[in-house]
Amino acid sequence: MTYACEDCGFLFYRAGEVRECPSCEKNHIRSATKEETQRLQTLLERGKPTLPVEEEQTL
């Protein structure tokens, strides 16, 4: 399943239960939207594990 962190915007895959974001370690995670899942897949296919986010930018 694909998840998104509400605090830092990190997108990630995990199998099983998830309690916190692996990036910021906060527990404000949710299931990713279809668009977020597609964006993560595109980034992984391009070999870019991270997406730089500027302050006040919405993902």
N, CA, C and O atoms as CSV, one atom per row, in Angstrom:
chain,resi,resn,atom,element,x,y,z
A,1,MET,N,N,0.840,-1.173,0.000
A,1,MET,CA,C,0.000,0.000,0.000
A,1,MET,C,C,0.891,1.245,0.000
A,1,MET,O,O,2.001,1.223,0.532
A,2,THR,N,N,0.401,2.314,-0.593
A,2,THR,CA,C,1.134,3.564,-0.654
A,2,THR,C,C,0.555,4.532,0.375
A,2,THR,O,O,-0.660,4.659,0.524
A,3,TYR,N,N,1.457,5.210,1.079
A,3,TYR,CA,C,1.061,6.144,2.123
A,3,TYR,C,C,1.641,7.520,1.860
A,3,TYR,O,O,2.622,7.663,1.130
A,4,ALA,N,N,1.024,8.538,2.465
A,4,ALA,CA,C,1.515,9.910,2.408
A,4,ALA,C,C,1.530,10.472,3.820
A,4,ALA,O,O,0.616,10.225,4.606
A,5,CYS,N,N,2.568,11.224,4.134
A,5,CYS,CA,C,2.669,11.868,5.441
A,5,CYS,C,C,2.029,13.247,5.349
A,5,CYS,O,O,2.361,14.031,4.460
A,6,GLU,N,N,1.125,13.539,6.253
A,6,GLU,CA,C,0.453,14.843,6.286
A,6,GLU,C,C,1.393,15.952,6.759
A,6,GLU,O,O,1.149,17.123,6.466
A,7,ASP,N,N,2.457,15.611,7.481
A,7,ASP,CA,C,3.378,16.617,8.013
A,7,ASP,C,C,4.449,17.021,7.003
A,7,ASP,O,O,4.627,18.207,6.728
A,8,CYS,N,N,5.160,16.042,6.451
A,8,CYS,CA,C,6.287,16.377,5.574
A,8,CYS,C,C,6.028,16.084,4.093
A,8,CYS,O,O,6.837,16.463,3.247
A,9,GLY,N,N,4.910,15.413,3.762
A,9,GLY,CA,C,4.587,15.133,2.370
A,9,GLY,C,C,5.285,13.922,1.785
A,9,GLY,O,O,5.162,13.662,0.588
A,10,PHE,N,N,6.015,13.176,2.600
A,10,PHE,CA,C,6.756,12.003,2.132
A,10,PHE,C,C,5.794,10.939,1.623
A,10,PHE,O,O,4.788,10.647,2.269
A,11,LEU,N,N,6.103,10.356,0.459
A,11,LEU,CA,C,5.317,9.269,-0.116
A,11,LEU,C,C,6.134,7.999,-0.025
A,11,LEU,O,O,7.332,8.003,-0.306
A,12,PHE,N,N,5.474,6.883,0.378
A,12,PHE,CA,C,6.216,5.638,0.538
A,12,PHE,C,C,5.299,4.433,0.449
A,12,PHE,O,O,4.096,4.517,0.699
A,13,TYR,N,N,5.915,3.281,0.077
A,13,TYR,CA,C,5.224,1.994,0.035
A,13,TYR,C,C,5.533,1.231,1.307
A,13,TYR,O,O,6.648,1.298,1.825
A,14,ARG,N,N,4.539,0.500,1.812
A,14,ARG,CA,C,4.762,-0.414,2.930
A,14,ARG,C,C,3.749,-1.542,2.846
A,14,ARG,O,O,2.607,-1.338,2.434
A,15,ALA,N,N,4.171,-2.717,3.235
A,15,ALA,CA,C,3.262,-3.854,3.380
A,15,ALA,C,C,3.002,-3.996,4.870
A,15,ALA,O,O,3.936,-3.985,5.672
A,16,GLY,N,N,1.747,-4.128,5.237
A,16,GLY,CA,C,1.425,-4.273,6.651
A,16,GLY,C,C,1.142,-2.944,7.321
A,16,GLY,O,O,1.027,-1.907,6.668
A,17,GLU,N,N,1.032,-2.998,8.626
A,17,GLU,CA,C,0.659,-1.842,9.419
A,17,GLU,C,C,1.772,-0.800,9.482
A,17,GLU,O,O,2.949,-1.134,9.619
A,18,VAL,N,N,1.379,0.458,9.381
A,18,VAL,CA,C,2.313,1.577,9.455
A,18,VAL,C,C,1.818,2.515,10.541
A,18,VAL,O,O,0.635,2.854,10.579
A,19,ARG,N,N,2.706,2.932,11.417
A,19,ARG,CA,C,2.323,3.810,12.523
A,19,ARG,C,C,2.930,5.207,12.416
A,19,ARG,O,O,2.389,6.166,12.965
A,20,GLU,N,N,4.060,5.319,11.706
A,20,GLU,CA,C,4.706,6.627,11.611
A,20,GLU,C,C,5.436,6.759,10.289
A,20,GLU,O,O,5.746,5.769,9.627
A,21,CYS,N,N,5.701,7.994,9.923
A,21,CYS,CA,C,6.420,8.304,8.690
A,21,CYS,C,C,7.885,7.901,8.841
A,21,CYS,O,O,8.510,8.228,9.850
A,22,PRO,N,N,8.439,7.200,7.861
A,22,PRO,CA,C,9.854,6.831,7.943
A,22,PRO,C,C,10.798,8.020,7.751
A,22,PRO,O,O,11.992,7.915,8.033
A,23,SER,N,N,10.276,9.136,7.278
A,23,SER,CA,C,11.114,10.304,7.064
A,23,SER,C,C,11.142,11.215,8.292
A,23,SER,O,O,12.215,11.523,8.810
A,24,CYS,N,N,9.971,11.644,8.757
A,24,CYS,CA,C,9.931,12.593,9.878
A,24,CYS,C,C,9.525,11.943,11.203
A,24,CYS,O,O,9.576,12.585,12.252
A,25,GLU,N,N,9.129,10.694,11.156
A,25,GLU,CA,C,8.761,9.885,12.325
A,25,GLU,C,C,7.522,10.390,13.069
A,25,GLU,O,O,7.326,10.055,14.237
A,26,LYS,N,N,6.694,11.186,12.412
A,26,LYS,CA,C,5.431,11.622,13.012
A,26,LYS,C,C,4.334,10.643,12.604
A,26,LYS,O,O,4.495,9.892,11.641
A,27,ASN,N,N,3.230,10.650,13.327
A,27,ASN,CA,C,2.198,9.652,13.066
A,27,ASN,C,C,0.988,10.197,12.310
A,27,ASN,O,O,-0.117,9.674,12.459
A,28,HIS,N,N,1.176,11.219,11.518
A,28,HIS,CA,C,0.091,11.787,10.717
A,28,HIS,C,C,0.166,11.263,9.290
A,28,HIS,O,O,0.418,12.026,8.358
A,29,ILE,N,N,-0.051,9.971,9.120
A,29,ILE,CA,C,0.008,9.362,7.791
A,29,ILE,C,C,-1.395,8.952,7.366
A,29,ILE,O,O,-2.289,8.763,8.192
A,30,ARG,N,N,-1.561,8.823,6.065
A,30,ARG,CA,C,-2.833,8.408,5.485
A,30,ARG,C,C,-2.549,7.645,4.203
A,30,ARG,O,O,-1.430,7.653,3.692
A,31,SER,N,N,-3.571,6.992,3.698
A,31,SER,CA,C,-3.437,6.322,2.405
A,31,SER,C,C,-3.238,7.386,1.335
A,31,SER,O,O,-3.895,8.428,1.354
A,32,ALA,N,N,-2.342,7.123,0.415
A,32,ALA,CA,C,-2.066,8.077,-0.664
A,32,ALA,C,C,-3.224,8.100,-1.656
A,32,ALA,O,O,-3.912,7.099,-1.851
A,33,THR,N,N,-3.426,9.251,-2.273
A,33,THR,CA,C,-4.428,9.369,-3.321
A,33,THR,C,C,-3.904,8.673,-4.587
A,33,THR,O,O,-2.731,8.307,-4.670
A,34,LYS,N,N,-4.776,8.504,-5.543
A,34,LYS,CA,C,-4.375,7.887,-6.805
A,34,LYS,C,C,-3.268,8.706,-7.480
A,34,LYS,O,O,-2.316,8.147,-8.025
A,35,GLU,N,N,-3.405,10.028,-7.437
A,35,GLU,CA,C,-2.404,10.902,-8.054
A,35,GLU,C,C,-1.055,10.797,-7.341
A,35,GLU,O,O,-0.012,10.767,-7.994
A,36,GLU,N,N,-1.070,10.741,-6.023
A,36,GLU,CA,C,0.172,10.603,-5.255
A,36,GLU,C,C,0.843,9.268,-5.540
A,36,GLU,O,O,2.066,9.193,-5.660
A,37,THR,N,N,0.045,8.219,-5.647
A,37,THR,CA,C,0.581,6.892,-5.961
A,37,THR,C,C,1.239,6.897,-7.338
A,37,THR,O,O,2.316,6.328,-7.517
A,38,GLN,N,N,0.595,7.535,-8.304
A,38,GLN,CA,C,1.169,7.624,-9.655
A,38,GLN,C,C,2.454,8.447,-9.650
A,38,GLN,O,O,3.412,8.101,-10.341
A,39,ARG,N,N,2.483,9.533,-8.878
A,39,ARG,CA,C,3.685,10.376,-8.796
A,39,ARG,C,C,4.850,9.591,-8.202
A,39,ARG,O,O,5.973,9.681,-8.696
A,40,LEU,N,N,4.590,8.821,-7.140
A,40,LEU,CA,C,5.651,8.010,-6.532
A,40,LEU,C,C,6.159,6.971,-7.527
A,40,LEU,O,O,7.367,6.766,-7.644
A,41,GLN,N,N,5.261,6.323,-8.233
A,41,GLN,CA,C,5.665,5.314,-9.219
A,41,GLN,C,C,6.538,5.935,-10.305
A,41,GLN,O,O,7.539,5.344,-10.710
A,42,THR,N,N,6.169,7.112,-10.774
A,42,THR,CA,C,6.956,7.804,-11.792
A,42,THR,C,C,8.356,8.134,-11.272
A,42,THR,O,O,9.345,7.934,-11.976
A,43,LEU,N,N,8.437,8.636,-10.047
A,43,LEU,CA,C,9.737,8.958,-9.455
A,43,LEU,C,C,10.609,7.717,-9.315
A,43,LEU,O,O,11.806,7.759,-9.599
A,44,LEU,N,N,10.017,6.626,-8.881
A,44,LEU,CA,C,10.780,5.384,-8.724
A,44,LEU,C,C,11.266,4.857,-10.067
A,44,LEU,O,O,12.382,4.347,-10.164
A,45,GLU,N,N,10.448,4.973,-11.092
A,45,GLU,CA,C,10.845,4.531,-12.434
A,45,GLU,C,C,11.984,5.378,-12.982
A,45,GLU,O,O,12.820,4.877,-13.734
A,46,ARG,N,N,12.027,6.635,-12.623
A,46,ARG,CA,C,13.090,7.538,-13.077
A,46,ARG,C,C,14.354,7.404,-12.239
A,46,ARG,O,O,15.393,7.972,-12.578
A,47,GLY,N,N,14.267,6.655,-11.147
A,47,GLY,CA,C,15.435,6.473,-10.296
A,47,GLY,C,C,15.680,7.613,-9.338
A,47,GLY,O,O,16.788,7.771,-8.825
A,48,LYS,N,N,14.642,8.421,-9.086
A,48,LYS,CA,C,14.760,9.538,-8.163
A,48,LYS,C,C,13.970,9.194,-6.901
A,48,LYS,O,O,12.742,9.289,-6.894
A,49,PRO,N,N,14.661,8.795,-5.840
A,49,PRO,CA,C,13.958,8.374,-4.625
A,49,PRO,C,C,13.328,9.505,-3.832
A,49,PRO,O,O,12.508,9.250,-2.950
A,50,THR,N,N,13.691,10.756,-4.124
A,50,THR,CA,C,13.110,11.874,-3.393
A,50,THR,C,C,12.671,12.962,-4.348
A,50,THR,O,O,13.181,13.075,-5.463
A,51,LEU,N,N,11.733,13.750,-3.904
A,51,LEU,CA,C,11.256,14.887,-4.670
A,51,LEU,C,C,11.462,16.126,-3.825
A,51,LEU,O,O,10.848,16.251,-2.765
A,52,PRO,N,N,12.309,17.045,-4.259
A,52,PRO,CA,C,12.540,18.242,-3.461
A,52,PRO,C,C,11.269,19.080,-3.375
A,52,PRO,O,O,10.591,19.295,-4.379
A,53,VAL,N,N,10.955,19.546,-2.187
A,53,VAL,CA,C,9.774,20.359,-1.959
A,53,VAL,C,C,10.224,21.668,-1.344
A,53,VAL,O,O,10.909,21.696,-0.321
A,54,GLU,N,N,9.823,22.753,-1.992
A,54,GLU,CA,C,10.176,24.056,-1.465
A,54,GLU,C,C,9.130,24.489,-0.453
A,54,GLU,O,O,7.982,24.050,-0.507
A,55,GLU,N,N,9.531,25.345,0.464
A,55,GLU,CA,C,8.626,25.823,1.503
A,55,GLU,C,C,7.361,26.410,0.873
A,55,GLU,O,O,7.434,27.131,-0.123
A,56,GLU,N,N,6.224,26.104,1.448
A,56,GLU,CA,C,4.912,26.546,1.024
A,56,GLU,C,C,4.450,25.918,-0.288
A,56,GLU,O,O,3.451,26.373,-0.845
A,57,GLN,N,N,5.124,24.903,-0.802
A,57,GLN,CA,C,4.713,24.210,-2.020
A,57,GLN,C,C,3.787,23.058,-1.629
A,57,GLN,O,O,4.050,22.331,-0.671
A,58,THR,N,N,2.712,22.908,-2.379
A,58,THR,CA,C,1.780,21.820,-2.129
A,58,THR,C,C,2.058,20.686,-3.102
A,58,THR,O,O,2.200,20.904,-4.306
A,59,LEU,N,N,2.134,19.488,-2.576
A,59,LEU,CA,C,2.367,18.324,-3.436
A,59,LEU,C,C,1.077,17.801,-3.980
A,59,LEU,O,O,1.073,16.822,-4.726
